[in-house]
Amino acid sequence: MENQTVWTWIVSTRVIMTLSLLMINLDTVWENIITQVGNIEVEPGKTLDEQIKLNEEREKLQQRIESLERLARAEKQPRKKFELVQEIKKLENEINAL
């Protein structure tokens, strides 16, 4: 049977954070803490480590897309702008494939 513990931190009569932990083993407790504090949703079939790496990769790709979009908006030459837009679409497809 699983023991469930709920921890609540209260500061100035306001609830700051509530952690609900399934007390199975320390690895599970640690993963529960990380997913709740980090607001990470683990996709089915993935481990927490895999999900964190995927999220980091998505974030890097998204930052690159935002950078390219700024360059594309400022670019005067149509050919260069087209190349930037093509690169943006390629990166968006990579994000969707993750």
Secondary structure as GFF3:
##gff-version 3
##sequence-region A 1 98
A	DSSP	beta_strand	3	11	.	.	.	ID=ss1
A	DSSP	beta_strand	14	23	.	.	.	ID=ss2
A	DSSP	alpha_helix	26	37	.	.	.	ID=ss3
A	DSSP	alpha_helix	48	74	.	.	.	ID=ss4
A	DSSP	alpha_helix	78	97	.	.	.	ID=ss5
###
